[in-house]
Amino acid sequence: MRILIIEDDASLTELLTYGLEAENFTVDICHDGQEGLILALQNMHDIILLDRMLPGIPGEQILKRIRKADVTTPVIFITALGEPLEKITGLDLGADDYLVKPFDIGELSARIRSVARRSFALGASPLLEFGDISFSEKESKLIHRDNAFSLSRTEGELLAYFLRNPNRILTRQQIIGNVWGPDAEIEDGNLDNYVYFLRKKLGKLRTNVQIKTVYRKGYCLELR
């Protein structure tokens, strides 16, 4: 499960990242409301942990704008505003849960799992689909008819990002920022290697889906 934390307290995000990664969650963080809105609108996370008081754009505005854009990613407010009226306001804005600081990491993990179960029960599809392939994020499994490949975590996250943006040219910077993280320091060739791995698996499945190189721009997932 991939979690986006939008919180301006660097020490808190460090603690949350450490605790959540220890429970095998994948975590992306940002400390600014404007950057947080951009990432939230990418619609590539399973849960968003959102502070209400942020520099740039406040959490309430981020939530309003992503809901207006039909982004249905579950949102848990994490905030120091703990009065009953504040909670009611936050939930009425479209948040799925509300957690008041300070809180225990165990309680946060339980809230995340609870919100994820509710989201799945309401009809969230367990598969990403395009052309004649589907991908199970939960199992990190690429499926074509009666055949399937298990993918590594990075392969799976890369394929999921392509599948969420089919027929769209994605720049190298966009891909690296969304799969490895905006502050990731990776060698440029790493992306090419993982694209090669995915192409090899797609070729073995004889699918009509391909990852096309767009000269001097990036990559595009499209049908042959």
N, C-alpha and C positions, 0 to 999 in steps of 0.2 A: 504494500500500500504506500502511495506517494503522498506526502503531506507538505503543504506550503505554510510556512509560518511568517506572518506579516506583523512584526513587532519591533519597536525602536530600541528596546532595552537589550543591548548586546550581551550582557552577562546572562540575562534570562534566556535568550535564544540559544546561547551556548549550552546552558544546562538542559534545556528542552531537547536540543539536538542530541546531546549525549544520551539522555534517558530514552528517547524514542528510537534512536538507532540501535540501542542495546536490546530493544524489543523487535528488531528487524524491520522497522519502518524506514523508508527512504525519505529524507528530509531536505527541503530547499528553504532558504531563509532570505528575507529582505527586511530592511530597516526603514523604508520610506514608503509613504502611501502611494505616490505616483508609480514607483517601480512595482509595488504590490498589486496595483490595479492592472498594470500591463501583464504581469504574470498570471493573475487570476483570470483574465480574459482569454488566456491561451487555452483554458479548459483542459489542462493536462494533469490535474491533481485529483486525488480521491477525497481529500479533506483539506479545508483551509482553516487555520487557527489565526484569528484576526483580532488585533488590539483595536480598541475604539479610539484612543487618542494617539494619533500618528502625525509626524511632520508631512507636509505636502497635501495629502488628502486624508481626512479622518475616516475611521473605519466604517462609520454609518454610510458615508457617501460611496465608499468602495462596494459595500454590500448592495446598495440601491442600484448602482450602475451595472454590476455583474448580473443581477437579477433581471434588469431591464434588457440586457443583452442575451437573455435566456440561458445563462450559465447556471446550471442547477447543482453545481458542486456543493456538498454540505459544508456549512460554515459554523464553527464554534467560536463565539466571542470569548477572548481571554482578556479580562479587564479589571481595573481596580474599582470601577463603578459598580458597587454592590447593592445599592438601594433597590427595594422591590420595584419601584416605578422604572428604574433604569433597566432592570431585567426584562420587564414587560415590553418596554420600548424596543429593546434589542431583538427580542423574539418576534415582535410584530413587524419589524423591518425585514424579516425573512431568515434570521439566524436559526439554526437547527438545535443549538444548545448554547448555554451561557455559563461560564466558569469564572468565579471571582478570585483574583489574586489576594494573598498567596494560596497556591493549591499544591497538592501532592501529585507527583508524576504518575503514581499508580492510579489515582482518580482520573487524571487526564486520559491515560491509556484506556481506561474502562469507558469513558465518555466517547472516545474515538471509535472504539469497537461497537458501542451501542448505536451511534449515529450511522456507522457504515452498515450495520445490519438493517436498520430501518430503511436506508436508502436502497439497499438491495431488494428488500421486501416490497418496496413501492414500484419495482419494475426496472431498476437499472440493469441494462444488459450485461451479462458476464463476458460477452465477446465483442471484440472490435472486428468489423467485417469490411472487405473491399474486394471487388471482383469475385474470384472463386476461392479466396482464402479467408480464414478467420483466425483470430489470435485471442487466447485466453490469458489475460494479465495475471489472474490468480495463480495459474499453473505455469506461466511463461511458456506457453506451448503454441506453436504455429501449426495450423490445421488446414489440410487440403484434401477433401473427400475422405478416403479411408486412411490417409497418411498423415503423420504428424512429426514435428521436430521439437524437442525441448531446447529452449534458448537460454543463454546465460542472462544474468540480470541486465547487463548493459545492452546486449543484443535485443532483449525484450523491450526495454525502455526506448531504444532507438526505433524499433519497428512500430511500437505503439504511437510514437510521435508522428511517424510517417502516416500511419493509418488514421490519425485524427486530422491530418491535413492532406488528403489525397488530391491529386491534380493541381498541386500548388508548388511553385518553386520555392524551396527553403534554402536560405543561404547557409554557408558553413557556420557563421556566427550564431544564427538562430538555432541551428541544430545543436551545436556544442553548448550554448547557453541553456537550452531547455532539457537536454539529456544529461549533461555532466554538471550543469549549474553555471550561473552567470559569472562566478568568480573562479571557475575551475582553471587550473593550469595544466593543460595536456598538450602533448605534441600534436602538431597539425595532422600528421600521418595516422594518428589513432582513429580518427573518424573514417578515413579511407579504408583502414583495415576492417572496421566493423561493418561498413557498407559491403565490402568484399565478402565477409562471412555471411551476411544476409542474402546477398545475390547468389552465393553458392547453394544455400539451402532452398531458395526459391527455384533455382534451376533444377535441383534434384526433384522437386515436387511437380515440375512441368506445369506451373501455374501461368495464367495470363497476366499476372501482376509483375511489374518490373520497377526497379529503382534506376531512373535515368539520370545520367550526369548532364547537367546543363552548363555548358562551357562558360567559365569565369563567373558563374552565378551560384551554383550549388547542386542540389539534387531534387528530383521530383518523383513521387510514387504515382505511377500511372498504369493503364492497361496497354497491352501490346496491340 
